[in-house]
Amino acid sequence: MRLLLLNQFYPPDVAPTGRYLHNLARELVSRGHQVDVLCSRGRYDDGAPVAPGELDGVRIERVAGLAAGSGSLLRRGAGFGWFLVSAAARARRLPRPDLILSLTTPPYVGLLARLLASWRGGRHAHWVMDVYPDVLAAHGLVRRGGLAWRALSALARLSLRESRLVVALGPEMKRSLAACAPPEALRALPLWAPFEPSAEPRSTARRQALGWGEDELVLLYSGNLGRSHLLGEFLEAARRLGPGGPRWVFAGGGPQRATVESFRARHPEARVECRPYVDDGELREALAAGDVHLASLAPAFSGVVVPSKLQAAFALGRPLLFVGPRACEAGRWLEESGGGWLVEPGDVEGLLHALAQAGDAAQRHSRGQSALDFARRTFDPRQGVAQLADWLEQAAR
C-alpha cells in the first residue's frame, strides 16, 4: 500500500512528534509499504531549513515553511498557516495514497487529511498528539462555550468525521476525544519509549565532562519547555534549597526556556543550569546522566496534552518526579507503577518532601526498578509501533 503521513516537523528536526512519526514510517516501510511524508523545511528548533530527500526508505517531501516552532504565538500561527497552504498544494501532485495519516502539528492539519482523502479517493486516519480546541482553551486563547469555541469544535468534528482510525495517547485523552471522533474508530495507545527499556548505569565520563560530581544529586528535565508545563514549583524549590541543594538541569528548548534562563540569572546560587537538545545518537547516554527525571503538566491540560518524558525516564530505570494532577495519563501511570513521586500543582512543600526522599540512593533504586518494570510492560517500542502499524493496515483495507 501507499501511505501519506502529514506533520509539520520530521527528523532531523528535534520535535518529538517527528521522531515518533519516523519510528512508525520505518516500520511501515519494513512491511513492504510505500511511505511518503509531507512536512516543512522550517525547523522546530529554528535551525537551518532542511532539504527534501529519503531517510530509511521513507520519501520525505518538504514544503516551504517558517522556523516557527519555539517563537511567539503569532509567529507560530503564521508558520502553521503557511505550512497548511503549502502542503495542500504539494499533496495534490503526489501519488494517490491508500491512506492518509495526520498528526496534530499544525492544529487542524486533520482537515487537510480529510480533504485530500475526499479529493483523491483514499481513506484518512489521525494520531492525536494534542486535542483541539481544548488546547487553545487551556492557554486562555478561546473561551469554552463561546462562539470561537463552538466554531473550532465543529472543525474538529469535521476533520475526524468518517476517519477509519483515531488514536489517542491514553485513556484521559480518549475521553476528551469522545465528543468529536467516531466511537468505532477511537482507540488509545501510549507513546512508546524512545529506546528499548533496560537499566542504564550512569556515565561517569559524561558527568565529569559536564562538571557534575559523582556524589551529587542531578535532577534532569529533558525536552520541550512548553507552555503546558509547570516550572514554578521546581524553580521555587531550587531557590529555597540554594547552594546546598541538588543540581537542576533543564536540557531542551521551547517557549519557557527563557523563564528558566531568567531565573538562573537572578538566582545564581540555586544551582540551575540550561543545556541544549541532544542528538538522537546521544539521547540515551544524556538521559542516563541524571539521577531523577522531572516532568510536569498544568491541570488545564489534563486529557489534552500527554508529555512523553515519563516513558524515557522509566525505560532507563530512572524514577520520575512529576508535578501535575492525578487525573492525567502521567499521574495515573506514576501511581500505578510506583516509579517516582507525584506532587500536586502548587505544593512546594510536598515537592521538598519528595526531594528529601529522592536524595536517598535506596529509594531511587527501588522506584527506578518499579519504573523499568512498568516500561517493559507498557512502553516497549517494538510492541507500540507494531500495534499502531497493525491498526493503520486494517484502516487502509
N, C-alpha and C positions, 0 to 999 in steps of 0.2 A: 504494500500500500504506500501511498504518498501522503505525508503529513506536513502541515504547515504550522509552525509554532510562533506565536506572537508575544513579544515582550520588549520593552524599550531597551533593556540592558542585557548584555550577554558577554561571556568571557572573551578577551582577557579582562574585561571590566570586573571590579571587585564587588559589585552589587550581589547580595546573597541570592536574590531571585534568579539572576542569570546563571549562577553556579548550579543551583538545583535544576534549572531547566536543561543545562548541559548534561547533567547526570542522566536525566530522562532521555534526552536526544541520543546519547551514546547507546543506551540500552535498546532503543528502537532500531537504531542502525544495526546493532549486533543481531537483531532478529530478522534482518533482511529487508527492512522498510527504507524508503527514501524519505529523508527528513530535510526540510528547508526551515531555516529560522529567519524571521524578519525582525530586525532590531535597528537600533540607532547607532550612528557613528559617534555621537556625543556620549561622553562617559559620566557615570555617577560621581566619580572622584575628581571630575573636572580636568582630567588629564588630556593628552593629545588625542584627537579623533582616531578611530580605529577603521582600518580599511576592510572591505568585504573579503571573503575567502572561504576556506574549508578547514574544519577542525575535527579530527577523529571521525571522518566520514560524514560530518554534518555540513551541508552547504549553508553558508551564512550570507544573507542579503542584508546590507546596511543602507539606511537612508539618511539623508542629511538631518542633523539634529543638533540641538543646543546642549552644551555641557551644563545641565541644569539639575543634577541630582541633589546637590547639597547647598544650593543657593536659597534666596528668599522665596517665599510662596509665589510671588508674582513671576519671578524668573522660572521657577519650576513649572508653573502653569503654562507659561509661554512655551517651554520645552515640550510639555505634554501635548499641547495643541499642534505644534509643528510636527511632532512625530506622527500623530494620528493622520494628518493630511498627507504627509509624505508616504506613509505606509500604505494608505488606501490606494494611492496612485501606483505604487510599485507592485502591490499584491495583484492588481488586475492583470499584470503582464507575466506573472509566474505561472508555472504549470498547474493545472487544476488539481487541488488536493482532495483526497477522500475524506479527510477530517482536518478541521482547523481547531487548534487548542490555543486559548488565550490565557495569560495570567492577568494581573490587575495593575500593571505599570505600563502605560499611564492609566489613571482611573477611566473606567468605561471603555477600555480597549475591547472589552467583550462585545460592544455594539458593532465594532468593525468585524469581529469574527462572525457574528450573526449575519451581517450584511454580505460579507464575502461568501458565506455558505449559501445564501439565497441567490446571489448572482451566479455562482459557479456550480451550483447543484450538489454541493457536498454537505457534510454534517459539521456541527460545532460542539465543542466541549470547553469547560472552564476550570482552571486550577486557581482557586481564590486565595490570594495572599492577604488581602485587605478587603473589608466589607464596606461598600459604598451604598448610600451616602452616610452611613454611620460614622465613618472615619472623619468626615467633614463636620458632623455634629459634635463629635468628641473634641475636635480642635476649636469649636466655637464659631465655625465659619457659616453654618446654617443652623436654624432653629428647628428642632424636632416638631413636626406637625405643621410647620409653616408652609408657605407657598413654594419656596425653593425646595424644601424637603420633599414635598409631595411630587414635584416635577422630577426631581432626581431619583426618587424611589420608583417612579413609573419607568424611567430609563433603565434602572437596574432590572426591573421585571422584564422589560422588553429584551434586554441583552441575553438574559438566561432562558427566555421562553423558547421552547422546542429544542433546548440543548439535550444532547444524549448523555452527558455526564457533567456533574458539578461537584468538585472535590473541595471540601473544607479541610482546615488544618487541625481540627479537633472537635470534640462534642459541643463546646460552647459556641464556636463559630458556626457549626452546623445548625444550631438552634437559631442563630442570628440570620441565617440564610433561608430558613424555612418559609418565610413570608414571600420570597420572590423566586425561589428555584423550584422546578418540578420535583415533587416528592420522590418519584420513581428514579430520578437521575441523581439525587443528592446523596453523597457519601462522605465519610470522614477518614482522613489518613494523616497521621502526624508527619511532619518533615523528618527525614532520617538524619542520622549523624553524618558529618562531613567525611568520616573515615570509619574503618572497622573498629568497633568497640574493643578495647583491650587496655589494660593498665599501662600507663606510660610513666616511667621514672622521670624525675626532674633532671633537666640538662644542666649539669654543673658548669660546663663551658659557656652555655648561653647566659646563665645567670651572672657569671663572672664578667662576661663581655658587656652586660647591661649595667654592671655595678650593683647587682643585688646580692646580698650576703646569703650564705647557705642557711644560716640560723634565723634569718628574719622571715616574718610572715608577709607574703606577697598576695594582695587581693587584686585580681585581674578582671577588668571589664573590657571585653574584646568585641569589636564590631560597630554597628551603627549607633551613633548617639542621636537618636531621632526624637521628635517632639512627643512621641507617645511614651517615652521612658522617664522615670523619676530619677533625678540625680541629687536633689537637695538633701535627702536623708544621708546619702553616702558622704557628701561634702561636709555636712554639719558634723557627722561622726569623725571625719578626718580632722576637722578644726578642733573638736573637743579633745581628741587623743593626742594631737600635736606631734612633736618630735619623738615622743616615746611610743607612738602607736605604730601600726603596720604600714607597709608601703602600699599606696593606692595607685594602680596603673590603669590608665584609660587608653586603650590602643584601638584606633579606628578613626572614623570621621563622622560627619553629619552636622545637622543644624545646631546641636547643643555642644559641640566641641568647644566653641568659643566660650561657653559658660564655664567649662572646666578650666580652660586656659586663664580666664579672668580670675577665677577663684585662686588658682595657683599663684598668680602674680600678687594677689592681695595677702595670701597666707603661705609664704614660702616655708614656714615651719611645719606645715601639715603633711609633708611627705607625699604629695600628689604629683604624678608625672604623666605627661601625654606622649604617646608614641603613635606612629603611623600604622596603616594597614600593612599586613604582611602578604607576600605571595603565597599561592596555594601550596607550593612545594615546602614552605617553611611553616605552614599553619599548625601542624600537629606539634612540632617542637616548641613553637612560640606559645601555644596554649598550655602545654605541659609545664612551662616555666613557672606558672602561677600555682599557688597552694590552694586557694579558694577562688572560685569564679563569682562574679557579680552579674546580676540581671535585675530588671525592674519593669514595671508596667503601671501606668496611671489607670485608676479604676474605670474611667470613662471609656477605655479601650478594651475592656474585657469582652471577649467574644467577637471582637472586631479586628484585632491585631494579635498575632501569636509569635513572640520572639523565639528565635532558634538557638539562642545562647545555651539553653539548658541541655540540648542534645549534644553539643560539642563538649561541654564540661563533663557530662555523665559518661560519654564514650571514652574519656581518658581516665575515669576513676577519680575525678575531682568533685568535691562537694560544691553545691551552689548556694549562695546567699541571695535570696530573692526578696525584693521589696515590691509588694503588689497585693492585689486582692486574692482571697482564697478561691473565689468563683471565677477562675480563668484556667486555661489549659496548664500553664506553668505551675500555678498554685496547686492544682489537683495532682499533677504528676509528682510534684515535690513531696506532698503529704503522703501520697500512695507509696512512693519509693523509699522515703526516709533518707533521701540523698542530699540533705542540706538543711537550711533554715529558712522559714517563711516569716517575714516581718510585714505587718500591716502598714500601708502608707501613712506617713507622718509620725510613726512610732520610733523616734530616735533612741529612746531608752531601750526599747526592745531590740533595736539593731546593735546597740552597745553590748547588751547581754549576749546576743548571738555571736558577736565578735570575740567575747571572752571565751566562749566555748570553742570557737574556731581556732583560737590560739593553742589549744590542746592537740598535740600530734595524734594521740589515740582517737580523739573524736573525729579528726579529719580523716583518718584512715578508715574508721568504721563507716562513716557516712559516705565516703568515697567509694567503698566497696559496694554499698547498697545502690549507689548511683550507677555503677558499672553493671551490676546485675540487671537493673531496670533497663538500661540502654540496650543490653543484649536481647532482652525480651521485646522491646518496644520500638527502638530506633535503629535497628540493623539496616544499613544502607542497601544491601543486596535484596533483602525482603521488601523494603519500602519501594524501591524503584521498580522491582519486578511486579509488585501489586498494581502500581499506577499504570505501567505499560500494559498489563493484562486488561485493565478496565478500558484503556484507550482502544485497544484492539477490538474489544467487544463493542464499544461505541461506534467505531468506524464500520463495523459489519452490520 
